[in-house]
Amino acid sequence: MYNLVHRIYNKELLKSMTTYTSYRALRPSNLCSPQYRHVLLLLYWPVYGFVFWFAEQVWEPETFHTMYCLLDDRIPFFEWFVIPYLYWFVFLIGTLAYCLVFDVPAFRKMMHFVIVTYSLSLVIFFLFPNCQQLRPEQFPRDNILTRFMAGFYAFDTNTNVFPSLHVVGSMAALAAAWRAKGLNKPLWRAVSLVSAVLISLSTVFLKQHSVLDIFGGLAVSGIGYLLCFRSKK
């Protein structure tokens, strides 16, 4: 009985170890091999970054459509949402890096989701130039978080807000985390869901986005989910 249990344990241990992808042997010469060609999907990020920079800093549309709804006036500025707003970078990059190492199929799906949704967002930015005018002229409180937001406002433009890329990126990480081996447990699923919700809420409580931008991000994410994550069944 002991030997049987021991063999089963070793078999399961070996199975779990095979989910780990080592990149020690990765070289430019074998980058296009079946083992590593998924890494090429990461090349989308610099391409996207350049096009987004062009849309933000170079391209000057004749008019911008202001994103606003009555609910925006009901939402107060609350500086503590800086924490989940910045945590977005950890959530998105961390999930992508985890999948790259421990679940390559989930990594592929997540990157396909990103490519579809972020490209669609760029198309919207060019065809429907938009902005928001929700930032407070004066902060209700003076503390380190409001001072940070003052500097962040000076750095970040108020254009190209619909759909919210914070929402789209959160949905990409959420969908991948719910499927990735090791993260698809109830506890981690709950953590991922709460993270995505708080990040999305932070965009409106920091007056970085209109509520409309959240719905736009969810709509774009729905398209990405149907194309990249939903099973053929």
TITOR-102508 format. One record per residue (C-alpha): x, y negated, z negated. Coordinates in pm, whole numbers. Layout:
BEGIN
     px     py     pz
      X      Y      Z
...
REM end
This chain:
BEGIN
     px     py     pz
      0      0      0
    282   -236    -90
    458   -169    242
    136   -236    432
     80   -567    255
    445   -656    306
    424   -587    682
    104   -790    713
    264  -1079    523
    572  -1073    745
    355  -1059   1055
    155  -1363    945
    475  -1545    849
    625  -1474   1190
    306  -1593   1358
    315  -1922   1165
    681  -1970   1253
    610  -1932   1624
    387  -2242   1611
    695  -2454   1542
    853  -2597   1857
   1226  -2659   1839
   1376  -2930   2059
   1740  -2856   1986
   1786  -2709   2332
   1611  -2998   2507
   1831  -3149   2779
   1759  -3374   3079
   1823  -3072   3298
   1543  -2864   3141
   1296  -3145   3068
   1068  -3026   3349
   1072  -2665   3233
    744  -2510   3108
    881  -2518   2754
    944  -2895   2743
    756  -3066   3023
    483  -3178   2783
    738  -3426   2646
    709  -3616   2975
    364  -3729   2862
    538  -3967   2621
    654  -4170   2921
    304  -4313   2935
    374  -4532   2630
    635  -4762   2787
    425  -4787   3104
    121  -4882   2901
    325  -5125   2691
    447  -5309   3000
     99  -5340   3154
    -49  -5454   2822
    228  -5712   2783
    152  -5838   3133
   -218  -5867   3048
   -140  -6055   2727
    148  -6281   2822
    156  -6325   3200
   -188  -6282   3351
   -412  -6588   3314
   -777  -6524   3401
  -1002  -6817   3479
  -1240  -6744   3192
  -1260  -6522   2884
  -1582  -6364   2763
  -1623  -6426   2391
  -1714  -6115   2193
  -1963  -6201   1921
  -2280  -6074   1755
  -2483  -6196   1457
  -2349  -5917   1238
  -2001  -6068   1264
  -2118  -6364   1052
  -2236  -6126    781
  -1897  -5964    740
  -1663  -6156    507
  -1288  -6180    543
  -1123  -5937    301
   -746  -5932    304
   -705  -5592    134
   -800  -5431    463
   -449  -5520    579
   -343  -5188    428
   -558  -4958    647
   -504  -5191    944
   -127  -5137    928
   -170  -4773    829
   -306  -4725   1183
     52  -4707   1311
    135  -4427   1064
   -188  -4242   1142
   -145  -4256   1519
    230  -4197   1543
    235  -3945   1258
    -39  -3730   1409
    124  -3743   1751
    464  -3645   1609
    313  -3361   1402
    135  -3217   1706
    451  -3250   1915
    634  -3023   1673
    367  -2790   1535
     88  -2771   1794
    185  -2849   2152
   -165  -2781   2295
   -310  -3036   2052
    -31  -3276   2149
   -124  -3239   2517
   -491  -3301   2446
   -411  -3606   2234
   -184  -3755   2499
   -441  -3687   2772
   -696  -3863   2551
   -460  -4159   2507
   -385  -4179   2879
   -753  -4176   2973
   -879  -4416   2706
   -590  -4663   2704
   -588  -4680   3085
   -963  -4738   3087
   -915  -5012   2827
   -658  -5183   3050
   -901  -5174   3341
  -1163  -5340   3119
   -914  -5608   3011
   -849  -5703   3374
  -1207  -5675   3502
  -1371  -5820   3192
  -1125  -6064   3026
  -1240  -6109   2669
  -1148  -6275   2343
  -1282  -6341   1995
  -1317  -6664   1795
  -1374  -6515   1451
  -1053  -6595   1266
  -1105  -6818    962
   -963  -7168    973
   -880  -7140    604
   -844  -6829    391
  -1071  -6796     87
   -773  -6696   -127
   -400  -6755   -131
   -192  -6445   -189
     73  -6235    -19
   -183  -6057    199
   -347  -6375    330
     -4  -6525    396
     84  -6212    591
   -234  -6246    795
   -154  -6609    871
    176  -6498   1020
      8  -6209   1197
   -248  -6441   1355
     36  -6656   1488
    202  -6349   1640
   -102  -6161   1772
   -328  -6315   2035
   -706  -6315   2008
   -751  -6183   2364
   -811  -5833   2504
  -1011  -5721   2203
  -1287  -5523   2374
  -1261  -5229   2335
  -1069  -5219   2008
   -746  -5025   2059
   -730  -4969   1684
  -1056  -4778   1708
   -950  -4587   2021
   -615  -4491   1868
   -784  -4379   1547
  -1024  -4160   1742
   -730  -4005   1929
   -556  -3918   1603
   -879  -3797   1444
   -970  -3565   1732
   -619  -3419   1742
   -590  -3380   1366
   -919  -3191   1347
   -781  -2934   1591
   -409  -2917   1511
   -289  -2611   1323
   -224  -2701    963
   -430  -3020    978
   -764  -2861   1062
   -829  -2770    698
  -1127  -2931    516
   -907  -3154    299
   -698  -3289    586
  -1005  -3328    804
  -1162  -3542    532
   -843  -3749    499
   -833  -3803    876
  -1199  -3903    889
  -1167  -4151    601
   -853  -4293    762
  -1028  -4348   1095
  -1330  -4511    930
  -1122  -4747    712
   -901  -4844   1004
  -1203  -4923   1219
  -1363  -5128    940
  -1039  -5316    883
  -1058  -5468   1231
  -1376  -5660   1146
  -1295  -5742    783
   -967  -5900    896
  -1152  -6089   1172
   -938  -5927   1438
  -1240  -5788   1620
  -1611  -5826   1664
  -1845  -5542   1575
  -1901  -5514   1949
  -1536  -5421   1991
  -1583  -5124   1757
  -1876  -4996   1960
  -1674  -5049   2276
  -1390  -4847   2128
  -1626  -4567   2031
  -1780  -4561   2379
  -1439  -4539   2548
  -1335  -4273   2297
  -1648  -4074   2378
  -1543  -4063   2741
  -1193  -3953   2643
  -1330  -3684   2413
  -1558  -3538   2679
  -1275  -3526   2932
   -991  -3411   2709
  -1113  -3238   2393
  -1449  -3082   2460
  -1417  -2715   2548
  -1529  -2592   2889
  -1801  -2388   2718
REM end
